[in-house]
Structures are given as C-alpha cells and as structure tokens.
Amino acid sequence: MVSYFGEVVHPSSRAFWNDDDDDEAFHCHEDNLGFSINWTNEEPVTIKKFILIEGQIVAEFTLSCVLKDADIVGTIDNKSEKPIAKIYKIDDVYICVIDSNSELTEAGELTKTLSHLLSKIEKLYAITADHLSNLKSTEEIDSESTLKLLCSSKAAKENNFKDCILNQPNIVTGLSAGVLTYADIQDIFCIIYILYTDTFDLDSKNASPLTKLFSTLLEKPIPQFKTSGPCFFNKGNLYM
C-alpha cells in the first residue's frame, strides 16, 4: 500500500497471512466459512460500484437517507444466525449494510466470503465512523465532523488525494481493513472513508460530509439527515 497510509490493523484471524495464503485463503468456497452470499435473483456478473457500510452511525444514516425506497437484492447469511448484512441496489450501485452487532473477530471470515464478489467490482468503497477524539492529527479541526480516507494503490494512482488522507499513527480495523488489504493485493480500486464526529449522536450538521459523499458516489442529491432518536456509538463496533 502507498506510504502515506494510516496503519491498517488486520483482524486476528488473518494475522498470519503470507504470499502462499493469498490465493488459497481468499478463494476458499463460501460453504466452508460459515457465511454465504445469497441473491434474490441471479448473481451479477460484474459490478460497477459497490459500497460497504460498516458501523452503527453510518448504517443509520444510510438506511434513513439513502436506502429508504431501495430494493434488497441479496443477503450475507450466517449458518447459525440471522443475516449479518443486506445488499441493496440503487440504479447500478450496490450498497451492503453490515449488521452493527457483527463481531469484530468475524471480519477475516467475512472478507474471505466476499472475495469472490470483490473480484467482480470495478470500484469498491467502504464507509465507517469513529469519534473525533480518536483522530490523531496535527491539523486543527473546527467543524463538527471531518471525513478521512485510505485507499488501495490502484485508487491512489487514479486520484490526487491530499488533505483528506488518514495518516499514521491512526489505525483501521474490522471488515473495512480486510477488504482494503484484499483490494490492494488483487490490484482492485478501493477507497475507505472514515467519518469522525464530535458527539455520539448523528445530526444534520455532523452528517453533512456523509450527505455530500453519497451525493457524489450515487451521482444524485441525497436528502438531509433527520434523526429519529439518539444514535449512540456501540464501542464494540468502532472500527478505527
């Protein structure tokens, strides 16, 4: 990965990757992993744009402002539990919302389950969130929230990222880290966006970067976020 990345911390189940494991581990059949991707209709042959949503605060925004009238086209299922993710489609964009109750230790297995799908994606995005106090930066931030990013080598070559890059010693964990690692190894375009907010609630002000980001990714206006109640961070599901 390019040198200006913040550190990516791999899930413990993937802590001992080596070159020989890259193809074997990532291309294991889904049936052996405990997770499976199930489609309402036929599985897409190619996907132009795929957005992965991880974390409670981003999921609430996405479900209320972006996916209100969207159709569910697939699920990621656990053999012993309810679906841990739902896949929606808006025009030619697929949006996968991960259940905020999924365990951090499952991220490695989820990455392996998604690997077959990721190989079909032209542009992959992941969006997650964290509290502003956890952002280690020398710059002064005077707004309610700020958006930072990490990207694969391929995405870095195609974009001129500057101030928005997440620098060391910040870290990324969870599924976002897993898919970014896979994307960089397989030379896939991938960008992870991290929303840092100054409160434990999402409101119209600190949600503004998400509104702008989704408007850009979906190439159409997104309605302003209106909270229906407090959206508290679950500290077990913070992925930064």
C-alpha positions, 0 to 999 in steps of 0.5 A, spaced: 500 500 500 502 507 498 506 510 504 502 515 506 497 510 509 494 510 516 496 503 519 491 498 517 490 493 523 488 486 520 483 482 524 486 476 528 484 471 524 488 473 518 494 475 522 498 470 519 497 471 512 503 470 507 504 470 499 502 462 499 495 464 503 493 469 498 490 465 493 488 459 497 485 463 503 481 468 499 478 463 494 476 458 499 468 456 497 463 460 501 460 453 504 466 452 508 466 459 512 460 459 515 457 465 511 454 465 504 452 470 499 445 469 497 441 473 491 434 474 490 435 473 483 441 471 479 448 473 481 451 479 477 456 478 473 460 484 474 459 490 478 460 497 477 460 500 484 459 497 490 459 500 497 460 497 504 457 500 510 460 498 516 458 501 523 452 503 527 452 511 525 453 510 518 448 504 517 443 509 520 444 514 516 444 510 510 438 506 511 434 513 513 437 517 507 439 513 502 436 506 502 429 508 504 425 506 497 431 501 495 430 494 493 434 488 497 437 484 492 441 479 496 443 477 503 450 475 507 447 469 511 450 466 517 449 458 518 447 459 525 444 466 525 440 471 522 443 475 516 449 479 518 448 484 512 443 486 506 445 488 499 441 493 496 441 496 489 440 503 487 440 504 479 447 500 478 450 501 485 450 496 490 450 498 497 451 492 503 449 494 510 453 490 515 449 488 521 452 493 527 452 487 532 457 483 527 463 481 531 469 484 530 473 477 530 468 475 524 471 480 519 477 475 516 471 470 515 467 475 512 472 478 507 474 471 505 466 470 503 466 476 499 472 475 495 469 472 490 464 478 489 470 483 490 473 480 484 467 482 480 467 490 482 470 495 478 470 500 484 469 498 491 468 503 497 467 502 504 464 507 509 465 507 517 465 512 523 469 513 529 469 519 534 473 525 533 477 524 539 480 518 536 483 522 530 490 523 531 492 529 527 496 535 527 491 539 523 486 543 527 479 541 526 473 546 527 467 543 524 463 538 527 465 532 523 471 531 518 471 525 513 478 521 512 480 516 507 485 510 505 485 507 499 488 501 495 494 503 490 490 502 484 485 508 487 491 512 489 494 512 482 487 514 479 486 520 484 490 526 487 488 525 494 491 530 499 488 533 505 483 528 506 488 522 507 488 518 514 495 518 516 499 514 521 499 513 527 491 512 526 489 505 525 483 501 521 480 495 523 474 490 522 471 488 515 473 495 512 481 493 513 480 486 510 477 488 504 482 494 503 488 489 504 484 484 499 483 490 494 490 492 494 493 485 493 488 483 487 490 490 484 482 492 485 480 500 486 478 501 493 477 507 497 475 507 505 472 513 508 472 514 515 467 519 518 469 522 525 464 526 529 464 530 535 458 527 539 455 520 539 449 522 536 448 523 528 445 530 526 444 534 520 450 538 521 455 532 523 452 528 517 453 533 512 460 530 509 456 523 509 450 527 505 455 530 500 459 523 499 453 519 497 451 525 493 457 524 489 458 516 489 450 515 487 451 521 482 444 524 485 442 529 491 441 525 497 436 528 502 438 531 509 439 527 515 433 527 520 434 523 526 429 519 529 432 518 536 439 518 539 444 514 535 449 512 540 456 509 538 456 501 540 464 501 542 464 494 540 463 496 533 468 502 532 472 500 527 478 505 527 
